[in-house]
Amino acid sequence: MNYDFVFSSFVEQVKAENRYREFSTIDKINNSPIIAKYKNKDVIVWCSNDYLCMSKNSHVKNAAINAINNYGTGSGGTRNISGNNSLVEELECLVAKLHKKEIGMVFSSGFITNQSVLSAIIKIIPSIFIFSDECNHASIIDGLKFSKNKTTFKHNDCFDLEEKIKNNKSEHKIIVIESVYSMNGNICDLKNVVEIAKKYNALIYLDEVHAVGLYGKNGGGISQELNLESEIDIIQGTFGKAFGCIGGYISSSKNIISAIKSVAKGFIFSTSLPPMVVAASIKSVSHLMNSEVERNAMKKNVEILKSKLKACKIDIIENKSHIIPVMIRDAVKAKLISKVLLEDHGIYIQHINYPTVPKGTERLRITATNLHTTDMIDDLVEKLVLLLKQ
Ligand SMILES: Cc1ncc(COP(=O)(O)O)c(C=O)c1O
C-alpha cells in the first residue's frame, strides 16, 4: 500500500473542492500590533482576534517576561503531576470574579475547554439531553460528539429551541450556545434563552470566547452586559482573543467545577499552561476589568468602518457585534481577493471558505481593533470597493 499516495489523493480532492488551506507568513514583529511583515513589506492586519491589541501591551508583555525570569518557560507537566502554581490559582479566582461565579478552571485553549468540559458533562450525566445552536463552533461540536441525546436548533431561534425543549421528556437538559458567533457576528438572544432554560429546568453553557474583554462594564462578555451572569451555569472564555494571550477557561459553581476536574481529559492529561502565559493573562484580564478605553475605541472604529462599507453598498452581514463579514459568496473569488489585497495593497484579510462557513457564503471576516486609524479605514474601504466592484 502506498500511503503517501492515499494522502496526496486526499489533498487533491480537497484542492478540487477549493477548500485547501494555505497560510500566509505574517510576522507581527513591528512595535505596532496591527502592522505586520509579509515578504519584507509592511501590511495592515484586518482579521486578527487580538481585538484590543493586548498581545503587545507593555504591562502584559512585562508580566510574561517577569514570570519567565521567575518560573522558566514551561509548567513541567499536567497539574495532576506538577501541581498548581500560585499564578494559575490567581487566574482562576480572577475569572470567577470577572463573571461573578464561585470559581474558575483554566485549560490550555478555548478549544480544549469546550471539548473537555462538554464531554465531561456527558460523562457525569449520561442521560443529559443537549440543545445546541446549529452554528456552534467546531470545539463545541467535538465536545458533544459522544452524546446520543442531542439535537440542534435553528441558529439564534428561540422559537425553535422552545419547540424542541418543550416536547423533550429527559430529566436533565443543557442548552449550549455562544454569545457572539464568530463567523456571522450575531449576538445570541440570551434573555430569551434564560427564560426558556428556567421554564424547562435546563442548564446553560455559554461560550463567550468572542465577547470576553469586549462587552460588559468589566469585559465580562454579553452575560455581563445584560446583567445575566447569575442565570448562566457555566460561562466559557478564552485568553487567546481580546486578552491577547492563549488558554481557555470556564467559571461556574464549586460543585460543577469539582466534578468536571475529576473527569475532563484535556485538563487531566495535558501539560498545563506555562506560568509566563498565565501571568500575562492575569495582567490583561485585570487591566480590561478596570479599563474601558480599549473596547470603546475598538467599538468606535467598528462603527466607522461598518458605516463606510454600507455607504459604499458593500455586502456585509448586519449584526450588533464587532465582527464584520463582507460577503463574497464564491470560494475562488474570496481567495483571489484576499491574495490581491495582500500582494498588491498591503492589506491582510484571510478569506473564510467552506467548511468553516457553508458553501455559497464565503466571506472576508474583518475585525477593526482599537488601534486602526481613520486613514487605515479609508484605505481599506477604497481597496475593497476597487476589488469588489470589478
Ligand atoms: C466560538 C469559539 N469557541 C472556542 C474557540 C476556541 O478558542 P481558542 O482559540 O482559545 O482555542 C473559538 C476559536 O476561534 C471560537 O470561535
Ligand as a Chemical Component Dictionary entry (heavy atoms), coordinates in Angstrom:
data_LIG
# 
_chem_comp.id                   LIG 
_chem_comp.type                 NON-POLYMER 
_chem_comp.pdbx_formal_charge   0 
_chem_comp.three_letter_code    LIG 
# 
loop_
_chem_comp_atom.comp_id 
_chem_comp_atom.atom_id 
_chem_comp_atom.alt_atom_id 
_chem_comp_atom.type_symbol 
_chem_comp_atom.charge 
_chem_comp_atom.model_Cartn_x 
_chem_comp_atom.model_Cartn_y 
_chem_comp_atom.model_Cartn_z 
_chem_comp_atom.pdbx_ordinal 
LIG C1 C1 C 0 -16.769 30.301 19.422 1  
LIG C2 C2 C 0 -15.406 29.755 19.679 2  
LIG N1 N1 N 0 -15.218 28.967 20.743 3  
LIG C3 C3 C 0 -13.998 28.465 21.019 4  
LIG C4 C4 C 0 -12.913 28.737 20.222 5  
LIG C5 C5 C 0 -11.570 28.180 20.573 6  
LIG O1 O1 O 0 -10.870 29.105 21.349 7  
LIG P1 P1 P 0 -9.276  29.126 21.324 8  
LIG O2 O2 O 0 -8.869  29.871 20.089 9  
LIG O3 O3 O 0 -8.894  29.801 22.595 10 
LIG O4 O4 O 0 -8.820  27.714 21.281 11 
LIG C6 C6 C 0 -13.061 29.563 19.099 12 
LIG C7 C7 C 0 -11.887 29.881 18.252 13 
LIG O5 O5 O 0 -11.902 30.637 17.356 14 
LIG C8 C8 C 0 -14.343 30.086 18.820 15 
LIG O6 O6 O 0 -14.543 30.867 17.753 16 
# 
loop_
_chem_comp_bond.comp_id 
_chem_comp_bond.atom_id_1 
_chem_comp_bond.atom_id_2 
_chem_comp_bond.value_order 
_chem_comp_bond.pdbx_ordinal 
LIG C1 C2 SING 1  
LIG C2 N1 SING 2  
LIG C2 C8 DOUB 3  
LIG N1 C3 DOUB 4  
LIG C3 C4 SING 5  
LIG C4 C5 SING 6  
LIG C4 C6 DOUB 7  
LIG C5 O1 SING 8  
LIG O1 P1 SING 9  
LIG P1 O2 DOUB 10 
LIG P1 O3 SING 11 
LIG P1 O4 SING 12 
LIG C6 C7 SING 13 
LIG C6 C8 SING 14 
LIG C7 O5 DOUB 15 
LIG C8 O6 SING 16 
# 
